[in-house]
Amino acid sequence: MSSSASARSIQRLFEFLKLQGRVEKSPGFSSALGLTYERISKLPSDSLSFQDQTLKVRLPLASEMLLPKQDSVALSTFTTMIDDVTTWALVLEDPKRSRPGVSVTLQNKWGTSVALRKVAVGDEVEIAATVNKIGRSMGFVQASVHDVATGELVCHGSHVKFLSSMGMVADFLLSSRGWPLAKLYADYMEGPSPEAIPTTHSLFEAVKYTSETSATIQVTPGHRSLGGPIHGGAQAVLMELLAREFAQNEWNSSLVSVDTIHVEYMSPPSRHTKLDLLVTSRTTPNVMELEVRLLGDGNSLKTKGYLTVSNSASDSVAQSNIR
């Protein structure tokens, strides 16, 4: 793809993000992390490109990406970023239909050299999302995040989406035929005021831990994605928070690292979402494999996640002994 074609694709991305922000009745989880038209469209022109089925987005990590009680960017937050950027890549790769779809599976893991250090606010990262295949009803995308300054692999993962219909009107507006009308709508409507955008702290401080292995949260519009369901990345965050809470209590240590996340989405959780954790196995005394389930009304299973959690304190001791 030529540079001019890449520029046209990025312009289409801006238009899609602008439309998404105007269609949402109130700012959702992407807005809380700053993954919006207002933020992305103001990035330097060389920070975005779309070539060879790969969308690249280079951006600094902002303070609003931090979760409660954490001073570095969590793996589940990067999972949310991968969720959004891979969705954008699918929209650009299929301009005739531009279907954002709904998540089937989403997974992410730290790069081997990053797990022992913190990824800090102010670091600049580049997210690369490559569309492997778009079929009639499924889309497959792989993604990686690199530290721009060092070239280090921060994390990498993949995303599978069901490219479902969003309804006759929405499908038409997102198609190549309806896109001019969608642009007109986005230009005419006003975006949300900055004061209306929730913070990640306010969204997840609402988690109530009812036992060592369970929690509840009342889902608000700030947890949601385009179309209404709770954002897939927000679900990954909830899973990490419960897994981290359990591991910290189990090991009596605050130096806990969630190293891998694999989420399977079955149906959107309801407004009153329950989290249930199962300790499935212990690989070593300092590594746990956990299963977290998001339950809806009547304890019906909605989403299932598998997380690997390690005790970073043991790694710190090992490193100090080597020195």
VENRA-V770065 format. One record per backbone hydrogen bond with DSSP energy under -0.5 kcal/mol. NH is the residue of the N-H (numbers start at 1). CO is the residue of the C=O. Records with the same first field share a line. If there is no record, write none. Layout:
BEGIN
NH->CO + CO
END
This chain:
BEGIN
6->2
7->3
8->4
9->5
10->6
11->7
12->8
13->9
14->10
15->11
16->12
17->13
18->14
19->15
20->16
21->17
22->18
23->19
24->20
29->224
32->28
33->29
34->31
35->30
36->34
40->36
41->37
42->39
43->40
47->44
48->45
49->56
51->54
54->51
55->129
56->49 + 54
57->127
58->47
59->57 + 125
61->123
65->62
66->63
70->67
73->119
78->74
79->75
80->76
81->77
82->78
83->79
84->80
85->81
86->82
87->83
88->84
89->85
90->86
91->87
92->88
93->89
94->90
95->92
97->94
98->94
100->98
102->162
104->160
105->160
106->263
107->158
108->261
109->156
110->259
111->154
114->111
115->111
117->114
120->118
122->61
123->120
125->59
126->146
127->57
128->126 + 144
129->55 + 127
130->128 + 142
131->53 + 129
132->130 + 140
133->140
135->138
139->161
140->133
141->159
142->130
143->157
144->128
145->155
146->126
147->152
148->124 + 146
149->124
151->147
154->145 + 152
155->145
156->109
157->143
158->107
159->141
160->105
161->139
162->102
163->137 + 161
164->162
171->167
172->168
173->169
174->170
175->171 + 172
176->96
178->172
179->175
181->178
182->178
183->179
184->180
185->181
186->182
187->183
188->184
189->185
196->193
197->193 + 194
203->199
204->200
205->201
207->204
208->216
209->207
210->208 + 214
211->214
214->211
215->275
216->208
217->273
219->217 + 271
223->220
224->221
225->229
228->225
231->223
235->231
236->232
237->233
238->234
239->235
240->236
241->237
242->238
243->239
244->240
245->241
246->242
247->243
248->244
249->245
250->246
251->247
252->248
253->248
256->254
257->310
259->257 + 308
260->308
261->108
262->306
263->106
264->304
265->104 + 263
266->264 + 302
267->302
273->217 + 271
274->295
275->215
276->293
277->213
278->291
280->278 + 289
281->289
283->287
284->287
287->284
288->309
289->281
290->288 + 307
291->278
292->305
293->276
294->303
295->274 + 293
296->300
299->296
300->297
302->294
303->294
304->264
305->292
306->262
307->290
308->260
309->288 + 307
310->257
311->286
312->255 + 310
313->255
314->311
315->311
316->312
317->313
318->314
319->315
320->316
321->317
322->318
323->319
END
